[in-house]
């Protein structure tokens, strides 16, 4: 059994839960965001549910070799959240989990708590601690990175949503031998969540964009330029929108909605993909619905995105590829300051097993 102790963790202290925490626990667990990502929390969480957690579930965890702590304000004792580690598996590995009360968010308490409980559990002999978070829970993924955890991959269908459907989980882990240094995201967020020049507005692609995103992907000339070409499946479009934030945070891809700045209407999407940090290079691609063509939206979007990448990331070179017959895309890239570099023969898959040449363009910082 792990020792029941109080652990200092900077802006919070970790202590075993007590009866006096019940009201605050019940109030926090009524928050929709906590319920959204922790489906085992009962619907319409009550004071009685909090009592059961303090006196039954938390006690059972301690007896089984785990540990559940309340994150408390060091000065007032007010509940800021909960953090815990599960009992070790047969290899001695542990798993950490946490939630933060709505009134305590944005203060760094979760990162501090996860870092502190991890280091404490390593002192108690754990060789490895796992951390799993829903692909849409970007706040939790930032906590994992800030606490020195390394992203290891995706566990497909390993989680569950409140409606009973399955969800993918992002797997992070930290070893006792790791430095514990915070992981920096290669791609920072847009300033204030968007880029705009007053005509177009760029925002990170989000789950609510799935229907609009799919509508653009079904446009015939957009389908023809897909790699490989062909009609999209809505499940794939939904998955792409749900995982866009995760892929951005991991540095894999920045996928962005193009919006009409005047109306907010979804016009298309633009991406930075094929990101290669050692080469300081990325690729830009884009699609636009016909209703918004002829208004300079894509050129404006490319300029905004590439300028942001050069100013806020270590990317030095952005490339693009076009079908030799796609004259409108050639003109977009020319207006956005790209230079034609070369023709690559038979690079892209075409319809019915054919191959298509590709013109490569680039723009450097």
NORRA-V144701 format. One record per residue. RES is the residue in one letter. SS is DSSP state (a for helix, b for strand, c for the rest). OMEGA is omega in whole degrees, -180 to 180 (999 if undefined). Layout:
<<RES	SS	OMEGA> <RES	SS	OMEGA>>
This chain:
<<X	c	180> <X	c	-179> <X	c	176> <X	c	-175> <X	c	169> <X	c	-174> <X	b	176> <X	b	-178> <X	b	176> <X	c	-177> <X	c	176> <X	b	167> <X	b	-179> <X	b	180> <X	b	176> <X	b	-179> <X	c	-179> <X	c	-176> <X	a	-177> <X	a	-179> <X	a	-168> <X	a	-176> <X	a	-179> <X	a	178> <X	a	180> <X	a	-180> <X	a	-179> <X	a	-174> <X	a	171> <X	c	-178> <X	c	-178> <X	a	-178> <X	a	177> <X	a	179> <X	a	-178> <X	a	-173> <X	a	175> <X	c	-172> <X	c	179> <X	c	174> <X	c	-176> <X	c	171> <X	c	178> <X	c	-176> <X	c	-175> <X	c	176> <X	a	-180> <X	a	176> <X	a	179> <X	a	177> <X	a	179> <X	a	180> <X	a	-177> <X	a	-170> <X	a	-179> <X	a	-173> <X	a	179> <X	a	179> <X	a	179> <X	a	178> <X	a	179> <X	a	-178> <X	a	-178> <X	a	179> <X	c	175> <X	c	179> <X	b	176> <X	b	-179> <X	b	165> <X	b	168> <X	b	-176> <X	b	173> <X	c	-176> <X	c	-177> <X	c	-173> <X	c	-176> <X	c	-178> <X	c	179> <X	b	177> <X	b	-179> <X	b	-179> <X	b	175> <X	b	-179> <X	b	173> <X	b	179> <X	c	174> <X	c	-178> <X	c	175> <X	c	-175> <X	c	178> <X	c	179> <X	c	-178> <X	c	179> <X	b	176> <X	b	-178> <X	b	175> <X	b	-174> <X	b	164> <X	b	-177> <X	b	178> <X	c	-178> <X	a	-177> <X	a	-177> <X	a	-175> <X	c	179> <X	c	-179> <X	c	-179> <X	c	-175> <X	a	-178> <X	a	179> <X	a	180> <X	a	-178> <X	a	-180> <X	a	178> <X	a	-177> <X	a	-178> <X	a	178> <X	a	-179> <X	a	176> <X	a	-178> <X	a	174> <X	a	178> <X	a	179> <X	c	171> <X	c	180> <X	c	178> <X	c	-174> <X	b	175> <X	b	178> <X	b	177> <X	b	-178> <X	b	-180> <X	b	179> <X	b	-178> <X	c	-179> <X	c	-176> <X	c	-176> <X	a	178> <X	a	179> <X	a	178> <X	a	177> <X	a	176> <X	a	-179> <X	a	180> <X	a	-180> <X	a	-180> <X	c	174> <X	c	180> <X	c	-180> <X	b	177> <X	b	-176> <X	b	180> <X	b	-178> <X	b	172> <X	b	-173> <X	b	176> <X	b	-176> <X	b	-180> <X	b	-178> <X	b	175> <X	c	-177> <X	c	179> <X	c	178> <X	c	178> <X	c	-178> <X	b	179> <X	b	176> <X	b	178> <X	b	173> <X	b	-178> <X	b	173> <X	b	175> <X	b	174> <X	b	177> <X	b	178> <X	c	-178> <X	c	179> <X	c	-180> <X	c	-177> <X	c	179> <X	c	179> <X	c	178> <X	c	179> <X	c	175> <X	c	180> <X	c	-180> <X	c	177> <X	c	174> <X	c	172> <X	c	174> <X	a	-179> <X	a	173> <X	a	-178> <X	c	167> <X	b	179> <X	b	172> <X	c	-179> <X	c	178> <X	c	174> <X	b	177> <X	b	-180> <X	b	176> <X	b	179> <X	b	176> <X	c	-173> <X	c	-180> <X	a	-180> <X	a	180> <X	a	-169> <X	a	-177> <X	a	179> <X	a	179> <X	a	-178> <X	a	180> <X	a	178> <X	a	-179> <X	a	180> <X	c	177> <X	c	-173> <X	a	-177> <X	a	174> <X	a	177> <X	a	-177> <X	a	-178> <X	a	176> <X	c	176> <X	c	-6> <X	c	-179> <X	c	178> <X	c	-178> <X	c	178> <X	c	173> <X	c	-176> <X	a	179> <X	a	178> <X	a	178> <X	a	179> <X	a	180> <X	a	-180> <X	a	180> <X	a	180> <X	a	-176> <X	a	-176> <X	a	180> <X	a	179> <X	a	-179> <X	a	175> <X	a	-176> <X	a	-180> <X	a	-178> <X	c	-179> <X	c	-175> <X	c	170> <X	b	-179> <X	b	-162> <X	b	174> <X	b	172> <X	b	-179> <X	b	170> <X	b	-175> <X	c	-177> <X	c	-174> <X	c	-175> <X	c	-177> <X	c	178> <X	b	-177> <X	b	-178> <X	b	179> <X	b	178> <X	b	-176> <X	b	159> <X	b	-178> <X	b	-177> <X	b	-177> <X	b	-179> <X	b	-176> <X	a	-179> <X	a	177> <X	a	-176> <X	c	-174> <X	b	174> <X	b	179> <X	b	176> <X	b	175> <X	b	-174> <X	b	174> <X	b	-179> <X	b	177> <X	c	-179> <X	a	-179> <X	a	-175> <X	a	-177> <X	c	179> <X	c	-178> <X	c	178> <X	c	-176> <X	a	-176> <X	a	178> <X	a	178> <X	a	-178> <X	a	178> <X	a	179> <X	a	180> <X	a	-175> <X	a	-178> <X	a	178> <X	a	177> <X	a	-179> <X	a	-180> <X	a	-177> <X	a	-169> <X	a	177> <X	c	178> <X	c	178> <X	c	-180> <X	c	-173> <X	b	176> <X	b	-180> <X	b	176> <X	b	178> <X	b	180> <X	b	170> <X	c	-180> <X	c	-180> <X	c	-175> <X	c	-177> <X	a	179> <X	a	179> <X	a	176> <X	a	-178> <X	a	176> <X	a	-177> <X	a	176> <X	a	-180> <X	a	180> <X	c	174> <X	c	178> <X	c	179> <X	b	176> <X	b	-176> <X	b	-174> <X	b	173> <X	b	178> <X	b	-175> <X	b	171> <X	b	-176> <X	b	-168> <X	b	175> <X	b	178> <X	c	-180> <X	a	174> <X	a	175> <X	a	179> <X	c	176> <X	b	-175> <X	b	174> <X	b	-179> <X	b	173> <X	b	-180> <X	b	180> <X	b	176> <X	b	171> <X	b	-177> <X	b	179> <X	c	999>>
